[in-house]
Amino acid sequence: MAAFVRQKSISLLLKKLSSPCKSIFDFSISPRLYNSTTESSSATQPVIDSDLANLNKTEKSDLVISFFKEGGFSSTQLGKIVKYKPSLVSANLEKSIKPKIKIFQDLGFSGNDIADIASHNPSILFRSANNILIPSLSVLRGLLGSNEEVAKLLKKSGWFLVKDLEKTLLPNVDFLKSCCVTMEQIIRTVNSFPRFLLQNPENIRKCANKAEEMGVKRGSKMFIHAVRTVASMSDETWEMKLQAFRDLGFSEDDILRAFRKSVPAFAVSVEKMNKVKEVVVSSGKYDMACIISHPISFICSVEKRYKPRLQVLRILESKNLITKWPSFSTMYSISDKQFFDKFVGPYQHQVGHVSMPKCATRGKKMRLNES
């Protein structure tokens, strides 16, 4: 694959792709979240403007600032550059900055995308054009398939233009493919957990071996998640996590079973694991055996899921509206809408208004890895 992307580097530079990128994010946000976001953005704007105003301007910096403005950089984006990489505005415009910007232009990136990428991580404009930028952009284009996808990644993960991808990303991709991990899974992981595949390939192999020792086979859909989870912790932290499971009553077989079926549970902090146990067991209706049978339950929010649901069930029981509590699996795994429809809606006249917090599931059932 490395040889392939090197051969494609020149042809990619010669190919013009003038169509602008589509919107990067398409999602709905509540008015409250939107307002808080805009307020936060407005609050930081004076700081950014101040950075620009306090810049020790020289003829060289004026030329650089003018060049960026002509290229479509906004005041906010320029402020980010001045704040996080002030030395960039005093760099040699003709030798250091223009050639790097031209690389993106020649590869077909839109002006808006270039401004977003460069302001997110200004350090990339100090990277070697021939040794880092061209090869890295070519690797990413070959892997992700389009400028739109490359731009989407670089706007949130500038590390891909800092690391040597032929020594990190490509070997890791090839290794995972040899483990029967699909390209769809690999690309999804690159976008969701970008730093994972930029690790030393030797470490990825070591983590893969550890995941296998824990019972997750190569070729399993969970393999890449298992490797990533192990790779996210140092050896010491990993051992502490295993001990935390033991302290909660998990046997060695329970731990192996949990890892095979519920890998995300191992990414939960020890503090949260203990909080989940405390809240669930203190209900008097569920015990630790329930959690051991459903380790994925550790990922659910204590404040937004367990506490309100347990409180609703206590109220219903106290008013003799239910004679039996739902199974632990039903209690924690169904969506907020399903819980409301089953345990709140039918009894509103008897118990009055019950507030159920909105959760990230937004009415969809959790996707679990439990069998």
C-alpha positions in Angstrom: 0.0 0.0 0.0 2.9 2.4 0.8 4.3 1.9 -2.7 0.9 2.6 -4.2 0.4 5.9 -2.4 3.9 7.0 -3.3 3.2 6.4 -7.0 -0.1 8.3 -6.7 1.5 11.4 -5.1 2.5 13.1 -8.4 -0.7 12.3 -10.2 -2.7 13.7 -7.3 -0.8 16.9 -7.4 -1.6 17.3 -11.1 -5.3 16.6 -10.7 -7.5 19.6 -10.0 -10.6 19.0 -8.0 -12.5 22.3 -7.9 -15.8 21.3 -6.4 -16.2 22.7 -2.8 -16.5 20.3 0.1 -19.9 19.5 1.5 -20.9 20.5 5.0 -18.8 18.6 7.4 -21.3 18.2 10.2 -25.0 17.8 9.8 -26.8 17.4 13.1 -29.6 19.0 15.1 -28.8 20.9 18.3 -31.2 22.2 20.9 -31.8 25.9 21.3 -30.2 25.8 24.7 -27.1 24.1 23.4 -27.0 26.4 20.4 -27.2 29.5 22.6 -24.5 28.3 25.0 -22.3 27.5 22.1 -22.8 30.9 20.5 -22.3 32.6 23.8 -19.1 30.7 24.4 -17.9 31.5 20.9 -18.7 35.2 21.4 -16.9 35.2 24.8 -13.7 34.0 23.1 -13.9 36.4 20.2 -12.5 39.4 22.1 -9.5 37.3 23.2 -8.9 36.3 19.6 -9.3 39.9 18.4 -6.9 41.0 21.2 -4.3 38.5 19.9 -4.5 40.1 16.5 -4.4 43.6 17.9 -1.5 43.0 20.1 0.6 41.4 17.4 3.9 43.1 17.0 3.4 43.9 13.4 6.3 44.1 10.9 6.4 44.4 7.2 6.8 40.6 7.0 3.9 39.9 9.3 1.7 42.4 7.4 2.4 40.4 4.2 1.6 37.1 5.8 -1.7 38.4 7.3 -2.7 40.0 4.0 -1.9 36.7 2.2 -4.1 34.7 4.6 -6.9 37.3 4.3 -6.8 37.2 0.6 -7.0 33.4 0.8 -10.3 33.6 2.7 -9.0 33.2 6.3 -11.5 34.9 8.7 -10.4 37.1 11.7 -11.2 34.2 14.0 -9.0 31.8 12.1 -6.2 34.4 11.9 -6.6 34.9 15.7 -6.1 31.2 16.2 -2.9 31.2 14.2 -1.5 34.1 16.1 -2.5 32.6 19.5 -1.2 29.1 18.9 1.6 29.6 16.4 2.6 33.3 16.5 6.0 32.5 14.8 4.0 31.7 11.6 3.2 35.3 10.9 6.9 36.2 10.8 7.9 33.2 8.6 9.1 33.6 5.1 6.0 34.0 3.0 7.5 33.0 -0.3 9.6 30.1 0.9 7.7 28.7 3.8 4.0 29.5 3.6 2.9 29.9 0.0 4.4 26.6 -1.2 2.5 24.7 1.6 -0.8 26.4 0.8 -0.2 25.7 -2.9 0.1 21.9 -2.2 -3.5 21.9 -0.8 -4.7 24.0 -3.7 -3.1 21.7 -6.3 -4.7 18.7 -4.6 -8.1 20.4 -5.0 -8.9 21.5 -1.5 -11.3 24.5 -1.3 -10.2 27.8 0.2 -12.6 27.3 3.1 -11.1 23.8 3.8 -7.5 25.1 3.6 -8.3 27.9 6.1 -10.0 25.5 8.5 -7.2 23.0 8.4 -4.4 25.5 8.7 -6.0 27.4 11.5 -6.8 24.3 13.4 -3.2 23.2 13.4 -0.9 26.0 12.1 2.2 23.8 12.8 1.5 21.9 9.5 2.8 24.9 7.6 6.2 24.4 9.1 6.3 20.7 8.0 8.4 19.6 5.1 6.5 19.7 1.8 8.2 16.8 0.2 8.8 14.6 3.2 5.6 15.1 5.2 2.8 17.1 3.5 2.7 15.6 0.0 3.1 12.0 1.1 0.7 12.3 4.1 -2.0 14.0 2.0 -1.6 11.3 -0.7 -1.8 8.5 1.9 -5.0 10.0 3.4 -6.6 10.5 0.0 -5.8 6.9 -0.9 -7.2 5.6 2.4 -10.3 7.8 2.7 -11.1 8.2 -1.0 -11.9 11.9 -1.4 -10.8 15.4 -0.5 -14.0 15.9 1.4 -13.2 13.0 3.8 -9.6 14.1 4.2 -10.7 17.6 5.0 -13.2 16.4 7.5 -10.5 14.4 9.3 -7.8 17.1 9.2 -10.2 19.7 10.6 -10.3 17.8 13.9 -7.1 15.8 13.8 -4.1 17.7 12.5 -1.8 15.0 13.8 -2.0 13.2 10.5 0.1 16.0 8.9 2.7 15.9 11.8 3.4 12.2 12.0 5.2 10.1 9.3 2.2 8.1 8.0 4.4 5.7 6.1 5.9 4.6 9.4 2.8 4.7 11.5 -0.6 4.7 9.8 0.2 2.5 6.8 1.9 -0.3 8.7 -0.9 -0.3 11.3 -3.6 -0.4 8.6 -1.8 -3.3 6.8 -1.5 -5.2 10.1 -5.2 -4.8 11.0 -6.1 -5.9 7.5 -3.9 -9.0 8.0 -6.1 -9.6 11.1 -9.2 -9.7 8.9 -10.4 -6.2 10.1 -12.4 -4.6 7.3 -11.5 -1.3 5.6 -14.9 0.0 6.7 -14.0 -0.6 10.3 -10.5 0.8 9.9 -11.8 4.1 8.3 -14.4 4.4 11.0 -11.7 4.1 13.6 -9.4 6.6 11.9 -12.2 9.1 12.0 -13.4 8.4 15.6 -10.1 7.6 17.3 -7.5 9.2 15.2 -4.5 8.9 17.5 -4.9 5.1 17.8 -3.6 4.3 14.4 -0.7 6.8 14.7 0.9 4.7 17.5 4.1 2.8 17.1 3.3 -0.3 15.1 5.1 -2.5 17.6 2.8 -1.3 20.3 -0.3 -2.1 18.2 1.0 -5.6 17.6 1.6 -6.0 21.4 -1.9 -4.8 22.2 -3.3 -7.2 19.5 -1.6 -10.1 21.2 -3.0 -9.0 24.6 -6.5 -8.8 23.1 -6.1 -12.3 21.8 -4.9 -13.5 25.2 -8.1 -12.0 26.6 -10.1 -14.2 24.2 -11.0 -11.8 21.3 -10.1 -13.6 18.1 -8.6 -12.0 15.0 -11.4 -11.8 12.5 -14.0 -11.0 15.2 -15.9 -7.7 14.7 -14.8 -6.7 18.2 -11.1 -7.3 17.5 -10.2 -3.7 16.5 -12.2 -2.3 19.5 -10.4 -4.7 21.8 -7.0 -3.7 20.4 -7.9 0.0 20.7 -9.1 -0.3 24.2 -5.9 -2.1 25.3 -3.8 0.5 23.4 -5.5 3.4 25.3 -3.9 2.3 28.6 -0.4 1.8 29.9 0.5 -1.6 31.2 0.2 -0.3 34.7 -3.3 1.2 34.1 -4.4 -2.0 32.4 -3.5 -4.1 35.4 -5.2 -1.6 37.7 -8.4 -1.9 35.5 -8.3 -5.7 35.8 -7.9 -5.5 39.6 -10.9 -3.1 39.7 -13.0 -5.8 38.1 -11.7 -8.3 40.6 -12.5 -6.0 43.5 -16.1 -5.7 42.3 -16.5 -9.4 42.4 -15.7 -10.5 38.9 -13.9 -13.9 38.6 -11.1 -14.4 36.1 -13.6 -16.1 33.8 -16.1 -13.2 34.3 -13.4 -10.7 33.3 -12.5 -12.7 30.1 -16.2 -13.0 29.2 -16.8 -9.3 29.8 -13.9 -8.4 27.6 -15.1 -10.7 24.8 -18.6 -9.4 24.8 -18.5 -5.9 26.3 -15.1 -4.3 25.4 -16.4 -0.7 26.0 -16.9 -1.5 29.7 -13.1 -1.6 30.0 -12.8 2.0 28.9 -15.0 3.2 31.9 -13.1 4.7 34.8 -12.7 2.8 38.0 -14.5 5.6 39.8 -17.6 5.3 37.6 -17.6 1.5 37.9 -17.9 1.9 41.7 -20.6 4.5 41.4 -22.7 2.3 39.1 -22.3 -0.6 41.6 -23.3 1.7 44.5 -26.4 3.1 42.9 -27.6 -0.2 41.4 -27.0 -2.4 44.5 -28.4 0.2 46.9 -31.8 -0.1 45.1 -32.2 -3.4 46.9 -33.7 -4.8 43.7 -30.6 -5.7 41.8 -27.3 -7.1 43.0 -23.7 -7.3 41.8 -24.5 -10.5 40.0 -26.8 -8.5 37.6 -23.9 -6.2 36.7 -21.5 -9.1 36.3 -23.9 -10.7 33.9 -24.3 -7.3 32.0 -20.9 -5.6 32.2 -21.8 -3.2 29.4 -24.1 -1.6 32.0 -21.0 0.2 33.3 -21.2 2.6 30.4 -24.6 4.0 31.3 -24.8 7.4 33.0 -25.4 7.3 36.7 -27.1 10.7 36.8 -29.1 10.5 33.5 -30.1 6.9 33.5 -29.8 4.9 36.7 -30.9 7.5 39.3 -34.0 8.8 37.6 -35.1 5.3 36.4 -34.7 3.8 39.9 -36.5 6.7 41.4 -39.5 6.3 39.1 -39.7 2.6 39.9 -39.6 3.3 43.6 -42.5 5.7 43.3 -44.5 3.3 41.2 -43.9 0.5 43.8 -44.8 2.8 46.7 -48.1 3.5 45.1 -48.7 -0.2 44.3 -48.8 0.6 40.6 -46.3 -2.2 39.9 -45.9 -5.5 41.7 -42.6 -6.5 40.1 -39.6 -4.5 39.0 -38.4 -5.0 35.4 -35.3 -7.2 34.9 -32.0 -5.4 35.2 -31.4 -5.7 31.5 -34.7 -4.0 30.7 -34.2 -1.3 33.3 -30.8 -0.1 32.0 -30.9 -0.9 28.3 -34.2 0.4 26.9 -34.3 3.9 25.5 -35.7 6.8 27.5 -38.8 6.9 25.2 -39.4 3.2 25.8 -38.9 3.6 29.5 -41.3 6.6 29.6 -43.9 4.9 27.5 -43.8 1.8 29.7 -43.3 3.1 33.2 -44.2 6.8 33.3 -46.9 7.6 30.6 -49.5 5.1 31.8 -49.3 6.4 35.4 -49.1 10.1 35.1 -52.6 10.7 36.5 -51.7 8.8 39.6 -48.1 10.1 40.2 -48.2 13.5 38.6 -45.4 14.9 36.5 -42.2 12.9 36.3 -39.2 14.5 34.7 -37.0 12.2 32.6 -33.7 13.7 31.4 -33.0 13.6 27.7 -30.2 11.2 26.9 -27.8 10.7 24.0 -29.8 7.7 22.8 -32.6 10.1 21.7 -35.2 7.3 21.6 -33.0 4.7 20.1 -32.2 1.5 21.9 -28.6 1.2 22.9 -26.4 -1.0 20.7 -25.1 -3.6 23.0 -22.6 -6.4 22.5 -24.3 -8.7 24.9 -25.4 -12.0 23.6 
